[in-house]
Amino acid sequence: MDQELRIKFHGGTLRIKAGEKDYIKDSPKKFQTHNQSDKIVKVNGYEVRLINVPEVERPGLEPIEYCPYFENLNEIMLLENIKYHVLFESEEDKFELLPFIVSSGKSTFEKLNFELGDNIVAGFLDFKSYVGKTFLDIKTSLGRESIPVEVRSRKISYYDDYPRMLADLSDEISSLILEADSPTFQSFVVDSSKAKTFYEDFIILEYIFRPENLPSAAEYINRNFYTRLKREVDFVPVALASNIDIGELPRTVSEPTGISAEGEIRNLPQVCLEETPDTSENRFYKYFLESLEDLILKLLEDSPEGYIRDSLKFFLDEVDYQLSFDWLKDVGAVEYLPLNSQVLQKRDGYRDILRYFFILELSLRFAWKEFEESFRGFEKRLSELYEYWCYFKLIRILEDITGERVNPLDVFKIGKWRVKIRRGYESMLKFALKMPTDTIIIKLSYNRKFAGETRCRSYSLPFIPDYSILVDIDECTYFIHFDAKYRSKITRNFYNDSEIKERDLEEEYKRKYEAGDIYKMHTYKDAILHSIGAYILYPGNQKIVFKEDINEIPSIGAFPLNPNNRKNEEKLKKFIKTIIMETVGIRKEVIPQ
């Protein structure tokens, strides 16, 4: 059934409609409270009629939802990358329909080229990959009227993938912070003016309190908490002294009670070594738990009844439980943040706590230029975040394959006040894969240009793949390209002639459909010299590889890569390792051994 919003403004009625084809298959229903076929609610003082729009306790994946339970979210919820049908019937002759993303000013409304009537305007509304808070606006002689809406992510879940992606990107930032010997150690500034919204705090808390995260790390620390030897000196009778502090002997002689009337020494300085958990690392751990407690209590003050409040109460119970352990009673207040501590950086449990600290406190506030630009106002351009995230995943995959580690300073360019990710030729990261008879040199670049005048060139037009892997064996060089496609959903279809023509027309018109991404991979492989493969990375679930013959390469294809799916990451790593090894076979055919 089609879904529809009918918003009764003073100057007319705005209708937003989503067709049945816009529904996402297998959309989760477990958080839905009830689904009214027709219901009228008040939003921002206006009457809104909900037709086949479900009232949900927690945002799902239906094209239009009504969610009145989140204090920090707008009640009317739409989805990114859906083309909504819009029709506005004005009650007067002069009017405008102004739906757009407020903080960017970019229009998301496409008006139809033909007129439906003197007082009617119609068209399509599409937010592309922008998500966050926006408004649906009209402007008449009565003035400007608007109703707030929330644009949700369609492919990256706010409850699973989005916080996971933030966590991974925060790890990349923390890798720079923890380079204590580098000149960049003090180059980061926390900007409190860019504080996260309550909702972002909440979803990150949800991530942190998953059983495999904070509860698991805290359990390990409670069983294996770090201790140090505390040295104390106590004066005891000579007969009981066993470990004398030589340095304190002069003090013993100078004390009136230390010498008897006969001139004999009565007491000696006894060194006592006592194991104590009062270390800077444990103070940091306790401080983090107390900070979580403060944040949860703050969120509880304004949280609505229902899922959010229940979750926050659960988080608070978990923190109180962890703070109740007896050994923490002997741990003092934090005096400084021991971020250079090898215990925090490397010891099980503690390194997880350090990571959660970075995620919660610093993930959205660092002066990383591209990351910052992707979070302007309430907008979050997830397609760009996904592109950065895929890049770091490829780096980690090549590290795992070769056993080498990348210096963060080779990934980021450090400015006086900003950090930029390296692009083009200067982004080249080098790895060496040692074989029994060969050493394979592997290089990864981000946004490298291939043109007629460049050293590694395209014989036709210039191209800039998102990521290019160069495999270098002796004098033979091969390229493997990847593009991050946040919107892609690749399926294997067999078209008849009319379907091919229709598909090509759509591709020509907006470069929108999935087939166009496969076309582009063909272009990379065929136009960039020495290319043996080109593949899409996208948040989906289906792997497709189109081979020229029985071998994995030459080929093109698509690989699913999701923030919460380790299996897909492992499959991609296995494939990349396989095609790197197959280049050795290609080299032997070109240069007989």
Secondary structure, DSSP 8 states (H G I E B T S, - for coil): --EEEEEEETTEEEEEEE-GGGS-TT---TTEEEEEEEEEEEETTEEEEEEEEEEESS--SSSSEE-TT-TTS-SEEEETT--EEEEEEESSS-EEE--B-TTT--B-EEE-SS-S-TTEEEEEE--TTEEEEEEEEEEETTEEEEEEEEEE-SSS-TTTHHHHHHHHHHHHHHHHHT-TTSTTTT-----GGG---HHHHHHHHHHHTSTTTHHHHHHHHHHS---EEEEEEEEEEGGG--SB-GGGHHHHHHSGGGB-TTS-B-EEEEEEEEEE---HHHHHHHHHHHHHHHHHHHHHHH--TTHHHHHHHHHHHHHHHHHT-GGGGG-----S--TT-HHHHHSTTHHHHHHHHHHHHHTTTS-BHHHHHTTSTT-EEHHHHHHHHHHHHHHHHHHHHH-----HHHHEEE-SS-EEE--EEEEEEEEEEE-SS-EEEEEEEES--B-TTSSS-BSSS-B--SEEEEEEETTEEEEEEEEE-TT---------HHHHHHHHHHHHHHS-SHHHHHHHHHHHHHHBTTEEEEEEEESSS--EEEESSSSS-SEEEEEE--TT-HHHHHHHHHHHHHHHHHHHHHHHHHS--
